Amino acid sequence: MRDHYLNALLNRRGFLSNTATGLGSIALANMLSQFSPQEDVSPIRPAIDPQQPNHARDSHFPAAAKNVLVIFCAGACSQIDTFDYKPELIRRHGQPMGEEVITFQGAQGNLTQSPWKFKPRGESGKMVSTLVDHLGELADDMCFIHSLTGKTNTHGPGENFMSTGFTLDGFPSMGAWATYALGSENDNLPAFVAIPDPRGTPQSSVNNWGPGFLPAVFQGTSFNASKPVSNLARPTGINGAQDRAARNLLKRMNERHLSRFPGDTELAARIASYELAARMQLSVPEISDLTSEPAHIMKMYGADDTENTLKAAFARNCILARRLIESGVRFVQLFNGAYQTGGEGTSNWDGHKSLKSQYDVHGPVLDQPAAALIKDLKQRGLLDDTLVVWCTEFGRMPTFQKGASGRDHNPSGFTAWMAGAGVKKGFTYGATDEFGYKAVENVATVYDFHATILHLLGLDHRRLSFYHNGIERRLTDVHGHVIHDVLS
């Protein structure tokens, strides 16, 4: 009897041990199956000259895009009220969804159709909401991804995830990764510029454009058309000749000091950053001064709107974004919406309480200026080399919250779109369910989204890495697939 018990115990242990090993082998085989035996997926860490850390570097393979412009709608812009048309939501308006869902702020009420009508746009016939009429006119230039999924329903971690690939603080942003890999085409401006909304910063603030554990030189430089970088003006009483003489003297002193410490890359990087800051004293005030823009451009963007001053301020930021791209800045992150304590939904897209009144403010602020930005890039030939990305941290529910007239957070299925270099025009990828709640067709992750952006820059997301704390770190962590269907 005792021997029978021991044999059974050993067999069970053996079974569990073999099962664990087998499951591990299956997982490993699945990971390895992503790569063909001939594929080289060894890490690539770009060779960076510490004296010229932003000097342009080669991509891994020929790139479709030279620059990236991200338009980030902070606060979680509703896909159901903008770009994801759901006829069944209209038909079932006022009815229960049929699935009990407890989200960020509690229980949900009934299904609620969008307060704005949708209509077909362009030759593609893409249905876009009248909330964003100007952007809707450009539907034939856009490549929509309707099946994005996130990992959190909280704004700060959601912004982190969309901007850095991680919900926690302290990881490099998309722009930091791009400029770490590729540098810049402009020696007098930062390689990466973040343009906060005129109303303030997003909830996760500088994490959205931070360098994380990458060298600090790859952090985004933050300024906008209303508030350029401070303290750049030449001191009163110093003329141009004196200023140049002082800089030349400082340059010679720095070079002499550096020669005493050959191979000190940190010292070289510090000197390079100070020299860039000096050059920015001339370049940033010039590029952020919009007085040279013709009247018809200001009107096209809505920058001359004296009634809607929020729209006019955001429009000026959009013009600044175009000027930066035009000047060779590699990565520009343009924010629409800001976080203000106690002002939920009034300064961003967080439409919990009264979606209609809140979005009636935010829609016009975004719509005309952002559409004009794309048109302007296109008419100047810049869209051929620039990838424009529109995104938000997650989506919103097809129901209204109980006791409110707004929608709760929803990371289970939301929309982003791209336009410009390397992506299909008038194309739709993926889909949410009949109500716009969950991604059900060609489900995509933010990792896939990031992998695709890097691919369009000529970068292999599996190989671009930085060694940190014993780990080869990547923007996409250990995940992500390029969404090849959206590539032109």
Secondary structure, DSSP 4 states (H G I P E B T S, - for coil): -HHHHHHHHHHHHHHHHHHHHHHHHHHHHHHHTTS-TT-----B-----TTSTTB----SS--S-SEEEEEEETTT--STTTT---HHHHHTTTS--SS--EETTEEEEEE---SS-EEEETTTTEEEEGGGHHHHTTGGGEEEEEEEE-S-SSHHHHHHHHHHS-SSSS---HHHHHHHHH-BS-SSS-SEEEE-BTTB--TTGGGGG--TTS-GGGSPEE--SSSPPSS-SPPTT--HHHHHHHHHHHHHHHHHHHHTSTT-HHHHHHHHHHHHHHHHHHHHHHHH-GGGS-HHHHHHHTTT-SS-HHHHHHHHHHHHHHHHHHTT-SEEEEEE----TT-TTTSSS--SSBHHHHHHHHHHHHHHHHHHHHHHHHHTTGGGTEEEEEEES-EE-SEEETTSBS--EE-SSEEEEEEETTB-SSEEE-EE-TTSSSEEES-EEHHHHHHHHHHHTT--TTTB-EEETTEEE-TTTT-----GGGB-
